[in-house]
Amino acid sequence: MKLSEKKQSTFTPHPETEGPIKGVIVDITDLKKRMTQYGEKNEFRFVIETEADDDANDRRFCIWTRGYTPSLDEKAALRKDLKKMMGRDLTSLELREFDMESMIGHGVKLIIQHETKDDRTYANISFIAPDKEKALKPSGKYTRIKDREEKSDSDGSSFAPERTNYDSVDLAKIANDITAWEAVVVHVGKHKGKKLADVDEAGVKILIEKWLPQAKAAKNLEDAGLIAALDELAALLTGDDIPY
């Protein structure tokens, strides 16, 4: 399979702040496989809309947190940052089952600093805490991934937007069922029986744009390997416009 060179991003990072500013959690991203210092991990992120105005786009700025693996272990980054965001540790009941959706609309205060690496500017959250004053309300101009309008193909067919249900069984299955994308065998569509490495770029894009969102919504465990491989390929084909 041949891949095109990534295009340079035109993404404008969140401005640096001199002190804490208000923010509100407006979304949770889908799980996405990323290479970390500890190897490949499935991660998701919180999307925080802040009070800083993005005048060029007539909206507020948003910033993405660092990536989290779906683990509530006491040493996990997610557990530590939830404690910072909430101002308390999780209860024993929450540790047995924590509804990530409960964080949507949660107000926080945060400090944002810039870091430049390889001629790119990254906006990083250096401090985060619960907003114990009058919390910032979402502006309504950010649309959650799961609520985004369905896309249509040229033949009029449509497919659902990407969404993730943070169910512990599914997360465990997806997190542990990752293989190198080249070796993953396609089990659907016209390329059924082929390894992804043998599918042309046009075929892969069709799988990513049409099959992948529907598969994530359906949450069939047998699809987990191909879902993970296509997530990786989507990043390779389009790049990541958000400098985390």
C-alpha positions in Angstrom: 0.0 0.0 0.0 1.3 3.5 -0.9 0.8 6.4 1.4 1.0 10.1 0.6 3.2 12.6 2.5 1.4 14.3 5.4 0.4 17.9 4.7 1.5 20.7 7.0 -1.2 21.5 9.6 -2.8 24.9 9.7 -4.2 24.3 13.2 -4.0 27.3 15.5 -3.0 26.3 19.1 -4.8 27.7 22.1 -3.1 30.9 23.3 -0.9 30.8 26.3 -2.4 32.1 29.5 -0.8 34.2 32.2 -2.9 32.6 34.9 -5.9 30.2 35.3 -8.8 30.6 33.0 -12.2 29.0 33.0 -13.0 25.9 30.9 -15.7 23.3 30.5 -15.4 19.8 29.3 -17.5 19.5 26.1 -16.4 16.1 24.6 -14.5 12.9 25.0 -12.7 11.6 21.9 -12.8 8.1 20.5 -10.1 5.6 21.5 -7.1 5.9 19.1 -3.9 3.9 18.9 -0.8 6.0 19.5 2.9 5.3 19.9 4.0 6.3 23.4 7.3 5.8 25.3 5.8 2.6 26.6 4.8 1.3 23.2 1.5 1.4 21.4 -1.5 2.3 23.5 -5.2 3.0 22.9 -5.9 6.4 24.2 -8.7 9.0 24.4 -8.8 12.6 25.4 -11.1 15.2 27.0 -11.9 18.2 24.9 -12.2 21.4 26.9 -13.8 24.6 25.6 -12.3 27.7 27.3 -13.4 31.2 27.8 -10.7 32.4 25.4 -12.3 33.8 22.2 -11.1 32.5 18.8 -12.2 35.7 16.9 -10.9 34.4 13.6 -13.4 31.5 13.7 -16.2 33.2 15.7 -16.0 30.7 18.5 -14.1 29.9 21.7 -10.8 28.1 21.7 -10.8 24.4 22.6 -7.9 22.4 24.0 -7.3 18.7 24.1 -5.9 17.0 27.2 -3.1 14.5 27.1 -4.0 11.0 26.1 -5.4 8.5 28.6 -5.6 4.8 28.5 -8.9 3.5 29.8 -7.7 2.5 33.3 -8.8 3.7 36.7 -5.7 2.1 38.4 -4.4 4.4 41.1 -1.2 4.9 39.1 -3.0 5.6 35.8 -2.8 9.1 34.4 -6.6 9.1 34.0 -7.2 8.5 37.7 -4.7 11.2 38.7 -6.1 13.8 36.3 -9.7 13.0 37.2 -8.7 13.7 40.8 -7.3 17.1 39.8 -10.4 17.9 37.7 -12.9 16.9 40.3 -10.9 18.0 43.4 -11.3 14.6 45.0 -10.5 11.0 44.4 -13.0 8.6 43.0 -15.3 6.8 45.4 -15.3 3.0 45.8 -18.5 2.9 43.9 -17.1 5.0 41.1 -14.0 2.8 40.9 -16.3 -0.2 40.2 -18.0 1.7 37.4 -17.4 5.3 36.4 -19.5 6.9 33.8 -17.2 9.1 31.6 -20.2 10.9 30.3 -20.7 12.5 33.7 -17.6 14.6 33.0 -19.4 16.4 30.1 -20.3 19.9 31.3 -17.8 19.8 34.2 -16.2 23.2 34.9 -12.5 23.5 35.3 -9.8 26.1 35.7 -6.6 25.6 33.7 -3.3 27.2 32.8 -2.0 26.7 29.2 1.6 27.0 28.2 3.3 26.7 24.8 6.1 24.3 23.8 7.8 24.5 20.4 9.2 21.3 18.9 10.3 20.7 15.3 9.0 24.2 14.3 5.5 23.4 15.6 3.8 25.0 18.6 2.0 22.8 21.0 -0.5 24.0 23.6 -0.1 22.1 26.9 -2.2 22.1 30.0 0.2 22.7 32.9 -2.4 23.1 35.6 -6.0 21.9 36.0 -8.4 22.0 38.9 -12.2 22.1 39.4 -13.9 25.5 39.0 -15.6 26.0 42.4 -17.0 29.4 41.4 -19.7 30.0 38.7 -18.7 27.4 36.1 -18.4 28.3 32.5 -21.2 27.1 30.3 -20.6 25.5 26.9 -21.1 28.1 24.1 -23.0 25.7 21.9 -20.7 26.2 19.0 -18.8 23.0 19.6 -20.5 19.9 18.2 -19.7 16.6 19.9 -18.3 13.8 17.7 -21.3 11.6 18.3 -23.7 14.3 17.3 -22.1 15.4 14.1 -24.1 15.3 10.9 -23.9 12.1 8.9 -21.7 12.2 5.9 -23.0 11.2 2.5 -21.3 9.5 -0.4 -21.7 10.5 -4.0 -24.3 7.8 -4.5 -26.5 9.2 -1.8 -25.7 6.5 0.8 -24.9 7.7 4.3 -23.0 6.5 7.3 -23.1 7.4 11.0 -20.5 9.6 12.6 -17.8 8.1 14.8 -18.8 7.4 18.4 -17.4 5.4 21.3 -19.3 3.8 24.2 -16.9 3.6 27.1 -18.0 0.2 28.2 -15.4 -1.6 30.2 -15.7 -4.9 28.4 -15.4 -3.3 25.0 -12.5 -1.2 26.1 -10.6 -4.2 27.4 -11.2 -6.2 24.2 -10.1 -3.3 21.9 -7.1 -2.5 24.1 -5.9 -6.1 24.0 -6.8 -7.0 20.5 -4.3 -4.8 18.6 -2.0 -6.2 15.8 0.2 -4.5 13.2 -2.1 -3.0 10.6 -0.2 -4.6 7.7 -1.1 -8.1 8.9 -4.8 -7.5 9.7 -7.1 -9.3 7.4 -10.2 -7.5 6.1 -13.3 -9.5 6.8 -15.9 -7.2 5.2 -16.7 -5.7 1.7 -15.0 -6.2 -1.6 -11.6 -6.7 -0.1 -12.7 -9.5 2.2 -9.9 -12.0 2.8 -7.1 -9.6 1.9 -4.5 -8.2 4.3 -4.7 -4.4 4.7 -1.1 -4.2 3.2 -2.6 -5.6 0.0 -5.5 -3.2 -0.2 -5.0 0.0 -2.3 -5.3 3.4 -0.7 -8.7 4.1 -2.3 -10.0 0.8 -0.8 -8.6 1.7 2.6 -10.2 5.2 2.5 -13.6 3.6 1.8 -13.2 1.3 4.8 -12.2 4.3 7.0 -15.0 6.6 5.8 -17.9 4.2 5.5 -17.3 1.0 7.4 -15.3 2.3 10.4 -17.8 4.7 11.9 -20.6 2.1 11.6 -18.4 -0.6 13.2 -17.5 1.6 16.2 -21.2 2.3 16.7 -22.1 -1.4 16.5 -19.3 -2.4 18.9 -19.0 -6.0 17.6 -15.9 -7.5 19.3 -15.0 -9.4 16.2 -14.3 -6.0 14.5 -11.9 -4.8 17.1 -8.7 -5.7 15.3 -9.7 -4.1 12.0 -11.0 -1.1 13.8 -7.7 -0.5 15.5 -5.8 -1.0 12.3 -7.9 1.4 10.4 -7.6 4.0 13.2 -3.9 3.7 12.8 -4.1 4.1 9.0 -6.4 7.0 9.3 -3.7 8.9 11.2 -1.1 7.9 8.6 -3.2 9.0 5.7 -4.5 12.3 7.0 -2.0 13.3 9.7 -3.1 14.7 13.0 -4.1 18.3 12.7 -4.2 18.8 16.5 -0.7 19.2 18.0 -1.3 17.6 21.4 
